[in-house]
Amino acid sequence: MKYSWEGPYQIKKLLEDESYLPKGNYGGVYVVTQWCWRDTPRKDKKSVILYVGKSEDSLRKRVGDLVADLHGFSDNNQGHHTGGQSLREWCQKQRPRFVSDDLWIGWVINPDCVSCTENWLFDKLCPSENGKRPPRCKEHSE
């Protein structure tokens, strides 16, 4: 599958300049990596795929939830985004400690089917920090 990717952007760029954030209230799929990638994220040693996620209706809000929890603006019971919490823990476990603002994120806005796209990317990229497989698309799965 071929997608039109936006990014990747370092998390710190999203915090410094909102023009990098997803525009409008559209659904989409995003990928978080340790290192920068070009054109499309790939499963390789250079980018280190950490997380694949989605939003059915507002990618901008979902990315905001991820960034908030990535920076500790949650507790384990009331977090916005379990992926953000997992990524925060991953950063803290790295030696030397990896700064969460140095992670990279890119996204596809409004694909034909958000759930199918998320599942396809999950299978292709094998992200290390997704706690579990995303649910299959109810509309297109068998």
Buried (B, 14 or more C-beta within 10 A) or exposed (E): EEBEBBBBBBBEBBEEEEEBBBEEEBBBBBBBBBBBBEEBBEEEEEBBBBBBBBBEEBBBEBBBBBBBBBBEEBEEEEBBBBBBBBBBEBBEEEEEEBEBBEBBBBBBBEBEBBBBBBBBBBEBBEBEBBEEEBEEBEEEEE
